[in-house]
């Protein structure tokens, strides 16, 4: 592709302002995220420059390592958040940005990419980030794989170059205070209930909180009740195949700071582990739990195709929760957040 001229390498350094205009899946309102694409040096978690907030699984990292080794190229960006309440960075970049690409994807999201090559602006923005912490919104598996790939490339050289391309990772950065950030939940699906069946599961669940029941045909009212439930309470939704019911369950737990303020934490610690035997250790084997971003898809897989015995529905969290959890050195359960939309693969690529 490079030899044919279909792809070209920018001849000068640049930051790439990136805007995504979209319709919020939960509210239907039009929203616009403004961020930019750049590169950061890869650093281990212990250095507390880039902060994680979720646990990872081994399988996805193996796939990504194979891709990096085969192509020596980065095709997509890790999604990072940074603190900037006054929108200083976006203001600097917007003033010097020249449009590069514009397209609309299959979900109707308008993607607009610009470029800033002004040396003074690049230096000023780079200097600002010397004092900022960065928080991974999406891309934990890729970040850990980039670290492993960096170490692999270092091992192939007698005197590794500290500024080699594989020492860096391409990222999309957005201000965590941006009111247009859309953080969606990732729901859970469980294949089987075990020996006690639905009756045993429901009995155990009832002992752990109060339950409001909805028929499976009343999905809209059930989802509205889940979304409008008290954020000070721990509320999860459950689809039960064998009863054709949707349940709104308020768990009797004591919420506090950090991960203990998350529904996903209490779903794991209060239901999945003690009731179904789906412990964090078992989750890492990747044979018990599946994830789905669509509420309707979860209902279809439980009540329609009946391939899953249970579906668990999660409420969204705010971007600021990620900062709180990360600064405390805690990790959320896998797939606790889903940032929508994401930069398109291939808009900006980088050789490793």
PEJODA-V163947 format. One record per backbone hydrogen bond with DSSP energy under -0.5 kcal/mol. CO is the residue of the C=O (numbers start at 1). NH is the residue of the N-H. E is the energy in kcal/mol with one decimal. If there is no record, write none. Layout:
co=[CO CO]
nh=[NH NH]
e=[E E]
This chain:
co=[1 1 1 2 15 15 16 17 18 19 20 21 22 22 24 29 31 33 33 34 35 36 37 38 40 44 45 49 51 53 57 58 59 60 61 62 63 64 65 66 67 68 72 73 74 75 78 78 79 79 80 81 82 84 87 88 89 90 91 93 93 94 98 101 103 105 109 109 110 111 112 113 113 115 116 118 119 120 121 122 123 124 125 126 127 128 129 133 134 135 138 139 140 141 142 143 144 145 146 147 148 149 150 151 152 153 154 160 161 164 165 167 169 170 171 172 173 174 175 178 181 182 182 184 185 187 188 189 190 190 194 196 197 198 199 200 201 202 203 205 206 208 210 212 214 215 216 218 219 220 221 222 223 224 226 230 233 234 236 237 238 238 239 239 240 240 240 244 245 246 247 247 248 248 249 249 250 251 251 253 257 258 259 260 262 263 264 265 266 267 267 268 271 271 272 272 273 277 279 280 282 282 283 288 290 292 293 294 295 296 297 298 299 299 300 300 300 301 301 309 310 311 312 313 318 318 319 319 320 321 322 323 324 325 326 332 333 338 340 344 350]
nh=[5 6 7 5 17 116 37 114 35 112 33 110 24 31 28 24 22 20 35 175 18 173 16 171 169 47 48 134 136 332 61 62 63 64 65 66 67 68 69 70 71 72 352 75 350 346 80 172 137 138 174 135 176 87 91 92 93 94 95 96 97 97 115 113 111 108 105 111 21 103 19 100 101 98 15 122 123 124 125 126 127 128 129 130 130 131 132 83 51 81 79 143 144 145 146 147 148 149 150 151 152 153 154 155 156 156 157 162 164 167 168 42 40 78 38 80 36 82 178 181 183 184 340 338 187 292 312 290 309 310 197 200 201 202 203 204 205 206 207 208 209 252 250 248 246 218 219 222 223 224 225 226 227 228 229 233 235 251 249 313 240 247 241 311 243 244 245 216 240 214 238 249 212 250 236 251 210 234 253 255 260 261 262 256 266 267 268 269 270 271 272 273 275 276 276 278 277 279 283 284 285 287 286 191 189 187 295 298 299 300 301 302 303 304 304 305 306 307 308 241 190 239 188 237 321 322 322 323 324 325 326 327 328 330 329 55 336 184 182 347 74]
e=[-0.7 -1.1 -1.7 -0.6 -0.6 -3.0 -2.3 -3.0 -2.5 -2.5 -2.7 -2.6 -0.6 -3.2 -2.7 -3.3 -2.8 -2.4 -0.5 -0.5 -2.7 -3.0 -2.3 -3.1 -2.5 -1.6 -2.3 -2.4 -2.5 -4.6 -0.7 -1.8 -1.8 -1.9 -2.2 -1.9 -1.7 -2.5 -2.4 -1.8 -2.0 -3.0 -3.0 -0.5 -2.1 -2.9 -0.7 -3.1 -3.0 -1.7 -2.1 -2.6 -2.2 -1.6 -1.7 -2.0 -2.4 -2.7 -1.3 -1.3 -0.5 -0.7 -1.7 -2.7 -3.5 -1.9 -2.3 -0.6 -2.3 -2.2 -2.7 -3.2 -1.9 -2.3 -1.8 -2.4 -2.3 -2.1 -2.7 -2.3 -2.1 -1.9 -1.7 -0.5 -1.0 -1.3 -0.8 -0.6 -3.0 -2.8 -2.5 -2.7 -2.3 -2.0 -3.0 -2.1 -2.0 -2.9 -2.8 -2.1 -2.2 -2.7 -2.3 -1.9 -0.6 -0.9 -1.6 -0.6 -1.9 -2.2 -1.7 -2.7 -2.3 -1.6 -2.1 -3.4 -1.6 -1.7 -1.8 -1.8 -0.6 -0.7 -2.7 -1.3 -0.5 -1.8 -2.9 -2.3 -1.6 -1.8 -1.2 -1.9 -2.1 -2.8 -1.9 -2.1 -2.6 -2.5 -1.1 -1.5 -0.7 -2.9 -2.6 -2.8 -3.3 -2.2 -0.5 -2.0 -2.6 -2.2 -2.1 -2.0 -2.5 -1.8 -1.1 -1.8 -0.8 -2.2 -2.9 -2.7 -0.5 -3.4 -0.6 -1.8 -0.9 -1.2 -1.2 -1.8 -2.6 -2.6 -2.4 -0.7 -2.3 -0.6 -2.2 -0.8 -1.8 -0.5 -1.6 -0.8 -1.1 -1.9 -1.9 -1.0 -1.7 -2.6 -2.0 -3.1 -2.6 -1.4 -2.9 -2.6 -2.1 -1.3 -0.7 -2.9 -1.0 -1.3 -2.4 -1.4 -1.4 -0.6 -1.8 -0.9 -2.4 -2.6 -0.5 -1.9 -2.0 -2.2 -2.3 -1.6 -3.2 -0.8 -1.1 -2.3 -0.7 -1.0 -1.8 -2.3 -2.5 -2.9 -2.3 -2.2 -1.0 -0.6 -0.9 -0.9 -2.0 -2.7 -2.7 -2.6 -1.2 -2.1 -1.6 -1.4 -0.6 -3.6 -0.5 -1.6 -3.4]
